[in-house]
């Protein structure tokens, strides 16, 4: 978790979906809201529009469940160094940060590491 997380400011977005479309969905009505939120979160994450933590929040599921959902759909994880640090902190693995060498399998060819650099973790994390 982020140490300096600010209180949530909520924004309400309203989508009008024609009844002809909702009646065509093969989902029970009570499941529609949660499923559509999850689908939106997955799509936005897959396109690089929404970071992992926020996408799992939008989906209304845990980070682990969201990671499982991405894996089920074979959507690769966009893993940044910042996310690695957050996950290691969350898992109590701060000691592993000392062994992480900046630049190892870095997807960005920029000089110094930034929170936008992607790591090629090949499913090992």
Contact map, one row per residue, 1 for C-alpha under 8 A:
11101000000000000000000000000000000000000000000000000000000000000000000000000000000001101100000000000000000000000000000000000
11111000000000000000000000000000000000000000000000000000000000000000000000000000000001000000000000000000000000000000000000000
11111000000000000000000000000000000000000000000000000000000000000000000000000000000000000000000000000000000000000000000000000
01111100000000000000000000000000000000000000000000000000000000000000000000000000000000000000000000000000000000000000000000000
11111110000000000000000000000000000000000000000000000000000000000000000000000000000000000000000000000000000000000000000000000
00011111000000000000000000000000000000000000000000000000000000000000000000000000000000000000000000000000000000000000000000000
00001111100000000000000000000000000000000000000000000000000000000000000000000000000000000000000000000000000000000000000000000
00000111110000000000000000000000000000000000000000000000000000000000000000000000000000000000000000000000000000000000000000000
00000011111000000000000000000000000000000000000000000000000000000000000000000000000000000000000000000000000000000000000000000
00000001111100000000000000000000000000000000000000000000000000000000000000000000000000000000000000000000000000000000000000000
00000000111110000000000000000000000000000000000000000000000000000000000000000000000000000000000000000000000000000000000000000
00000000011111000000000000000000000000000000000000000000000000000000000000000000000000000000000000000000000000000000000000000
00000000001111100000000000000000000000000000000000000000000000000000000000000000000000000000000000000000000000000000000000000
00000000000111110000000000000000000000000000000000000000000000000000000000000000000000000000000000000000000000000000000000000
00000000000011111000000000000000000000000000000000000000000000000000000000000000000000000000000000000000000000000000000000000
00000000000001111100000000000000000000000000000000000000000000000000000000000000000000000000000000000000000000000000000000000
00000000000000111110110000000000000000000000000000000000000000000000000000000000000000000000000000000000000000000000000000000
00000000000000011111110000000000000000000000000000000000000000000000000000000000000000000000000000000000000000000000000000000
00000000000000001111111000000000000000000000000000000000000000000000000000000000000000000000000000000000000000000000000000000
00000000000000000111111100000000000000000000000000000000000000000000000000000000000000000000000000000000000000000000000000000
00000000000000001111111110000000000000000000000000000000000000000000000000000000000000000000000000000000000000000000000000000
00000000000000001111111110000000000000000000000000000000000000000000000000000000000000000000000000000000000000000000000000000
00000000000000000011111111000000000000000000000000000000000000000000000000000000000000000000000000000000000000000000000000000
00000000000000000001111111000000000000000000000000000000000000000000000000000000000000000000000000000000000000000000000000000
00000000000000000000111111100000000000000000000000000000000000000000000000000000000000000000000000000000000000000000000000000
00000000000000000000001111110000000000000000000000000000000000000000000000000000000000000000000000000000000000000000000000000
00000000000000000000000011111011000000000000000000000000000000000000000000000000000000000000000000000000000000000000000000000
00000000000000000000000001111111000000000000000000000000000000000000000000000000000000000000000000000000000000000000000000000
00000000000000000000000000111111000000000000000000000000000000000000000000000000000000000000000000000000000000000000000000000
00000000000000000000000000011111100000000000000000000000000000000000000000000000000000000000000000000000000000000000000000000
00000000000000000000000000111111111000000000000000000000000000000000000000000000000000000000000000000000000000000000000000000
00000000000000000000000000111111111100000000000000000000000000000000000000000000000000000000000000000000000000000000000000000
00000000000000000000000000000111111110000000000000000000000000000000000000000000000000000000000000000000000000000000000000000
00000000000000000000000000000011111111000000000000000000001100000000000000000000000000000000000000000000000000000000000000000
00000000000000000000000000000011111111100000000000000000000000000000000000000000000000000000000000000000000000000000000000000
00000000000000000000000000000001111111110000000000000000000000000000000000000000000000000000000000000000000000000000000000000
00000000000000000000000000000000111111111000000000000000011100000000000000000000000000000000000000000000000000000000000000000
00000000000000000000000000000000011111111100000000000000011100000000000000000000000000000000000000000000000000000000000000000
00000000000000000000000000000000001111111110000000000000001000000000000000000000000000000000000000000000000000000000000000000
00000000000000000000000000000000000111111111000000000000001000000000000000000000000000000000000000000000000000000000000000000
00000000000000000000000000000000000011111111100001000011011000000000000000000000000000000000000000000000000000000000000000000
00000000000000000000000000000000000001111111110000000010001000000000010000000000000000000000000000000000000000000000000000000
00000000000000000000000000000000000000111111111000000000000000000000000000000000000000000000000000000000000000000000000000000
00000000000000000000000000000000000000011111111111000010000000000000000000000000000000000000000000000000000000000000000000000
00000000000000000000000000000000000000001111111111110010000000000000000000000000000000000000000000000000000000000000000000000
00000000000000000000000000000000000000000111111110000000000000000000000000110000000000000000000000000000000000000000000000000
00000000000000000000000000000000000000000011111111000000000000000000000000000000000000000000000000000000000000000000000000000
00000000000000000000000000000000000000000001111111100000000000000000000000000100000000000000000000000000000000000000000000000
00000000000000000000000000000000000000000001111111100000000000000000000000000000000000000000000000000000000000000000000000000
00000000000000000000000000000000000000001001101111110110000000000000000000000000000000000000000000000000000000000000000000000
00000000000000000000000000000000000000000000100111111110000000000000000000000000000000000000000000000000000000000000000000000
00000000000000000000000000000000000000000000100001111111000000100000000000000100000000000000000000000000000000000000000000000
00000000000000000000000000000000000000000000000000111111100000100000000000000000000000000000000000000000000000000000000000000
00000000000000000000000000000000000000000000000001111111110000000000000000000000000000000000000000000000000000000000000000000
00000000000000000000000000000000000000001101100001111111111000000000000000000000000000000000000000000000000000000000000000000
00000000000000000000000000000000000000001000000000011111111111100100000000000000000000000000000000000000000000000000000000000
00000000000000000000000000000000000000000000000000001111111111100000000000000000000000000000000000000000000000000000000000000
00000000000000000000000000000000000011001000000000000111111110000000000000000000000000000000000000000000000000000000000000000
00000000000000000000000000000000010011111100000000000011111110000100000000000000000000000000000000000000000000000000000000000
00000000000000000000000000000000010011000000000000000001111111000000000000000000000000000000000000000000000000000000000000000
00000000000000000000000000000000000000000000000000000001111111101100000000000000000000000000000000000000000000000000000000000
00000000000000000000000000000000000000000000000000000001100111111100000000000000000000000000000000000000000000000000000000000
00000000000000000000000000000000000000000000000000011001100011111110000000000000000000000000000000000000000000000000000000000
00000000000000000000000000000000000000000000000000000000000001111111000000000000000000000000000000000000000000000000000000000
00000000000000000000000000000000000000000000000000000000000011111111100000000000000000000000000000000000000000000000000000000
00000000000000000000000000000000000000000000000000000001001011111111110000000000000000000000000000000000000000000000000000000
00000000000000000000000000000000000000000000000000000000000000111111111000001000000000000000000000000000000000000000000000000
00000000000000000000000000000000000000000000000000000000000000011111111100000000000000000000000000000000000000000000000000000
00000000000000000000000000000000000000000000000000000000000000001111111110000000000000000000000000000000000000000000000000000
00000000000000000000000000000000000000000100000000000000000000000111111111111000000000000000000000000000000000000000000000000
00000000000000000000000000000000000000000000000000000000000000000011111111110000000000000000000000000000000000000000000000000
00000000000000000000000000000000000000000000000000000000000000000001111111100000000000000000000000000000000000000000000000000
00000000000000000000000000000000000000000000000000000000000000000000111111100000000000000000000000000000000000000000000000000
00000000000000000000000000000000000000000000000000000000000000000000011111110000000000000000000000000000000000000000000000000
00000000000000000000000000000000000000000000010000000000000000000000011111111000000000000000000000000000000000000000000000000
00000000000000000000000000000000000000000000010000000000000000000000011001111100000000000000000000000000000000000000000000000
00000000000000000000000000000000000000000000000000000000000000000010010000111110000000000000000000000000000000000000000000000
00000000000000000000000000000000000000000000000100010000000000000000000000011111000000000000000000000000000000000000011000000
00000000000000000000000000000000000000000000000000000000000000000000000000001111101100000000000000000000000000000000011110000
00000000000000000000000000000000000000000000000000000000000000000000000000000111111100000000000000000000000000000011111000000
00000000000000000000000000000000000000000000000000000000000000000000000000000011111110000000000000000000000000001111111000000
00000000000000000000000000000000000000000000000000000000000000000000000000000001111111000000000000000000000000000111000000000
00000000000000000000000000000000000000000000000000000000000000000000000000000011111111100000000000000000000000000010000000000
00000000000000000000000000000000000000000000000000000000000000000000000000000011111111110000000000000000000000000000000000000
00000000000000000000000000000000000000000000000000000000000000000000000000000000111111111000010010000000000000000000000000000
11000000000000000000000000000000000000000000000000000000000000000000000000000000011111111100000000000000000000000000000000000
10000000000000000000000000000000000000000000000000000000000000000000000000000000001111111110000000000000000000000000000000000
00000000000000000000000000000000000000000000000000000000000000000000000000000000000111111111110110000000000000000000000000000
10000000000000000000000000000000000000000000000000000000000000000000000000000000000011111111110000000000000000000000000000000
10000000000000000000000000000000000000000000000000000000000000000000000000000000000001111111100000000000000000000000000000000
00000000000000000000000000000000000000000000000000000000000000000000000000000000000000111111100000000000000000000000000000000
00000000000000000000000000000000000000000000000000000000000000000000000000000000000000011111110000000000000000000000000000000
00000000000000000000000000000000000000000000000000000000000000000000000000000000000000011111111110000000000000000000000000000
00000000000000000000000000000000000000000000000000000000000000000000000000000000000010011001111111000000000000000000000000000
00000000000000000000000000000000000000000000000000000000000000000000000000000000000000000000111111100000000000000000000000000
00000000000000000000000000000000000000000000000000000000000000000000000000000000000000010000111111110000000000000000000000000
00000000000000000000000000000000000000000000000000000000000000000000000000000000000010010000111111110000000000000000000000000
00000000000000000000000000000000000000000000000000000000000000000000000000000000000000000000011111111000000000000000000000000
00000000000000000000000000000000000000000000000000000000000000000000000000000000000000000000001111111000000000000000000000000
00000000000000000000000000000000000000000000000000000000000000000000000000000000000000000000000111111101000000000000000000000
00000000000000000000000000000000000000000000000000000000000000000000000000000000000000000000000001111111000000000000000000000
00000000000000000000000000000000000000000000000000000000000000000000000000000000000000000000000000011111010000001000000000000
00000000000000000000000000000000000000000000000000000000000000000000000000000000000000000000000000001111110000001000000000000
00000000000000000000000000000000000000000000000000000000000000000000000000000000000000000000000000011111110000000000001000000
00000000000000000000000000000000000000000000000000000000000000000000000000000000000000000000000000000011111000000000001110000
00000000000000000000000000000000000000000000000000000000000000000000000000000000000000000000000000000111111110000000111100000
00000000000000000000000000000000000000000000000000000000000000000000000000000000000000000000000000000000111110000000111100000
00000000000000000000000000000000000000000000000000000000000000000000000000000000000000000000000000000000011111000000110000000
00000000000000000000000000000000000000000000000000000000000000000000000000000000000000000000000000000000011111100000000000000
00000000000000000000000000000000000000000000000000000000000000000000000000000000000000000000000000000000000111111000000000000
00000000000000000000000000000000000000000000000000000000000000000000000000000000000000000000000000000000000011111000000000000
00000000000000000000000000000000000000000000000000000000000000000000000000000000000000000000000000000000000001111100000000000
00000000000000000000000000000000000000000000000000000000000000000000000000000000100000000000000000000110000001111110100000000
00000000000000000000000000000000000000000000000000000000000000000000000000000000110000000000000000000000000000011111100000000
00000000000000000000000000000000000000000000000000000000000000000000000000000001111000000000000000000000000000001111100000000
00000000000000000000000000000000000000000000000000000000000000000000000000000001110000000000000000000000000000000111110000000
00000000000000000000000000000000000000000000000000000000000000000000000000000001100000000000000000000000011100001111111000000
00000000000000000000000000000000000000000000000000000000000000000000000000000111100000000000000000000000011100000001111100000
00000000000000000000000000000000000000000000000000000000000000000000000000000111100000000000000000000001111000000000111110000
00000000000000000000000000000000000000000000000000000000000000000000000000000010000000000000000000000000111000000000011111000
00000000000000000000000000000000000000000000000000000000000000000000000000000010000000000000000000000000100000000000001111111
00000000000000000000000000000000000000000000000000000000000000000000000000000000000000000000000000000000000000000000000111111
00000000000000000000000000000000000000000000000000000000000000000000000000000000000000000000000000000000000000000000000011111
00000000000000000000000000000000000000000000000000000000000000000000000000000000000000000000000000000000000000000000000011111
00000000000000000000000000000000000000000000000000000000000000000000000000000000000000000000000000000000000000000000000011111
